[in-house]
Amino acid sequence: MSVMEKRSVSLDDKYTLRKGHAFMTGIQSLVRLPMVQRELDLKAGLNTAGYISGYRGSPLGGYDQQLEQNTKLLDEFHVKFQPGVNEDLAATALWGTQQSGLGGEGKYDGVFGIWYGKGPGVDRSGDVLRHANYAGTSKFGGVLALMGDDHTAESSTVCNQSEFAMVDALIPVLNPSGVQEVFDFGIYGWALSRFSGCWVGLKCLHDTVEATASIDVDVERLK
């Protein structure tokens, strides 16, 4: 008969646990993502940093609040959170992170980024997203574009579905079906962004980012 192992459980497990399972929401998994990417890069011998900017809106309305609450922890992983004045300026800032090493004087090997915005924010930022994607991403950088979609206008003035805007800008899209895939696809998305030179869209719905689950946080699994 197998014996279940007992261990102490902390509310910080969702951000600090290195192996096993941790209970978290989809939004909290998005907060943890850059910490995991930094850790994976260090294991690969890369000194990278992270940058997050965007504009709040349901279903990502609480994302910036969670980031603000964990600024100290993010700083330890060299991740900078800077809310955007609007979606366009935030996307432009992310565009700039992918050019940080062009002069050969960058402090880091690369800067991986996260842009976030509600569906209408994707619409208004089409020009920036297109040009930033055409400009490409850096070898050890990469950008995830979090699309907060509301198909049935539960908390929006209009229904929105961002895949069409992303396809039009030639940005590939990942569509996670649960909290575990939000976590996993985020890491895979950065790998895809680095390999392809494209920004990568990550679709975020109420059903995924506002859900809770116990997920596998072992970073070795994501190599």
C-alpha positions in Angstrom: 0.0 0.0 0.0 1.4 3.4 -0.9 1.5 6.1 1.7 0.5 9.6 0.8 3.3 12.0 1.6 2.4 14.9 3.9 3.8 18.3 3.5 3.1 21.8 4.7 1.1 24.0 2.3 1.5 27.7 1.9 -0.4 30.3 -0.1 2.9 31.2 -1.7 3.3 27.7 -3.2 1.8 28.9 -6.5 4.8 31.2 -7.0 7.6 29.5 -5.0 7.0 25.7 -5.2 9.6 24.1 -7.6 8.2 20.6 -7.9 4.8 18.9 -7.5 1.4 20.5 -7.7 0.3 24.0 -6.6 -3.3 25.4 -6.5 -3.7 28.6 -8.5 -5.9 30.5 -10.8 -5.2 31.0 -14.5 -4.2 34.6 -13.8 -1.9 33.6 -11.1 -0.2 31.1 -13.5 0.3 34.1 -15.8 2.1 35.9 -13.0 4.3 32.9 -12.4 5.2 32.4 -16.1 8.1 34.9 -16.4 9.7 33.6 -13.2 9.7 30.1 -14.7 11.1 31.4 -18.0 13.9 33.2 -16.2 14.7 30.0 -14.3 14.7 27.9 -17.5 17.0 30.4 -19.1 19.4 30.4 -16.2 19.6 26.6 -16.4 20.5 27.0 -20.1 23.3 29.5 -19.3 21.4 32.6 -20.3 21.1 35.8 -18.3 17.7 37.1 -19.4 15.1 39.5 -18.0 11.3 39.9 -18.4 9.1 42.9 -19.2 5.3 43.1 -18.8 3.1 45.9 -20.0 -0.5 46.2 -21.1 -3.9 47.6 -20.2 -6.4 46.0 -17.9 -9.8 44.6 -19.0 -11.9 41.6 -18.2 -11.1 38.7 -18.2 -7.6 40.0 -17.5 -8.9 42.7 -15.2 -7.1 41.4 -12.1 -3.8 40.6 -13.8 -2.1 43.9 -13.1 -3.3 43.7 -9.4 -1.7 40.3 -9.0 1.5 41.6 -10.6 1.6 44.6 -8.3 1.1 42.4 -5.3 4.1 40.3 -6.3 6.5 43.1 -7.4 9.2 42.1 -4.9 9.2 38.5 -6.1 9.2 39.5 -9.7 12.2 41.8 -9.1 14.1 38.8 -7.7 13.6 37.2 -11.1 14.6 40.4 -13.0 11.0 40.9 -14.3 9.8 44.5 -14.7 6.1 45.2 -14.6 5.0 48.6 -16.0 1.3 49.2 -16.7 0.6 50.9 -20.1 -1.1 54.2 -20.5 -3.0 52.3 -23.2 -2.7 49.1 -25.2 -0.8 50.8 -28.1 1.9 52.3 -26.0 2.3 49.1 -24.0 2.7 47.1 -27.3 5.2 49.7 -28.5 7.3 49.2 -25.3 7.3 45.5 -25.9 8.4 46.0 -29.4 11.4 47.9 -28.0 12.4 45.1 -25.7 13.2 43.0 -28.7 15.7 45.5 -30.0 17.5 45.9 -26.7 20.6 44.0 -27.9 20.9 45.6 -31.4 23.7 48.0 -30.2 25.7 45.2 -28.6 25.6 46.9 -25.2 22.7 45.1 -23.6 22.8 44.1 -20.0 21.0 40.9 -20.7 21.2 38.1 -23.3 17.6 38.9 -24.1 14.4 40.3 -22.8 11.2 38.1 -22.9 8.0 40.0 -22.7 4.2 39.8 -22.1 1.7 42.2 -23.6 -1.9 42.0 -22.3 -5.1 43.6 -23.4 -8.8 43.0 -23.8 -10.3 42.1 -27.2 -11.1 45.7 -28.1 -7.5 46.6 -27.1 -6.3 44.1 -29.6 -8.5 45.8 -32.2 -7.2 49.3 -31.5 -3.5 48.1 -31.4 -3.5 46.4 -34.7 -1.0 48.7 -36.3 1.5 48.3 -33.5 1.0 44.5 -33.2 1.5 44.1 -37.0 4.7 46.2 -37.2 6.1 44.8 -34.0 5.5 41.3 -35.3 7.1 42.1 -38.7 10.1 43.6 -36.9 10.6 40.3 -35.2 11.7 39.0 -31.8 15.2 38.6 -30.4 16.9 35.2 -30.2 16.7 35.0 -26.5 13.7 37.3 -26.0 10.2 36.5 -27.4 6.8 38.1 -26.8 3.5 36.7 -25.6 0.4 38.7 -26.5 -2.4 37.9 -24.0 -5.7 38.3 -25.6 -8.6 38.8 -23.1 -11.6 37.6 -25.1 -15.2 37.8 -24.2 -17.2 35.9 -26.8 -20.6 36.5 -25.3 -20.1 40.1 -24.0 -20.5 39.1 -20.4 -18.5 42.1 -19.3 -18.0 44.0 -22.5 -19.9 46.4 -24.7 -19.4 44.1 -27.7 -18.6 40.5 -28.3 -14.9 39.9 -29.2 -12.8 37.2 -30.7 -9.2 38.1 -31.3 -7.9 35.3 -33.5 -8.9 37.1 -36.7 -6.9 40.2 -35.8 -3.9 38.0 -34.9 -4.1 36.0 -38.1 -4.4 39.2 -40.1 -1.1 40.4 -38.4 0.5 37.0 -39.1 0.8 36.3 -35.3 0.3 32.6 -34.4 -2.2 31.9 -31.7 -2.2 29.3 -28.8 -5.6 28.5 -27.2 -5.3 26.8 -23.8 -8.2 24.8 -22.5 -7.4 25.0 -18.8 -5.1 26.4 -16.1 -2.4 23.8 -16.7 -2.3 24.7 -20.4 -2.3 28.4 -19.7 0.9 27.7 -17.7 2.4 25.2 -20.3 1.4 27.1 -23.4 3.0 30.3 -22.0 6.4 28.6 -21.8 5.9 26.9 -25.2 4.8 30.3 -26.6 8.1 32.0 -25.7 10.0 29.1 -27.3 7.9 29.4 -30.5 8.4 33.2 -30.5 12.2 32.8 -30.2 12.3 30.1 -32.9 10.0 31.8 -35.4 10.8 35.5 -34.7 7.1 36.1 -34.3 5.0 37.4 -31.5 2.7 34.7 -30.2 -0.9 35.2 -29.1 -2.2 33.4 -26.0 -6.0 33.4 -25.9 -7.4 34.1 -22.4 -11.1 33.4 -21.6 -13.1 33.6 -18.4 -13.2 29.8 -18.5 -9.5 29.5 -18.3 -7.9 32.5 -16.6 -10.6 32.8 -13.9 -10.7 29.1 -13.2 -8.7 27.4 -10.5 -6.8 24.1 -10.6 -4.0 22.2 -9.0 -1.3 22.1 -11.7 2.1 20.6 -12.1 4.7 23.3 -11.7 7.9 21.2 -12.3 10.0 23.3 -14.7 12.0 20.3 -15.7 8.9 19.0 -17.4 8.9 22.1 -19.7 12.4 21.8 -21.1 
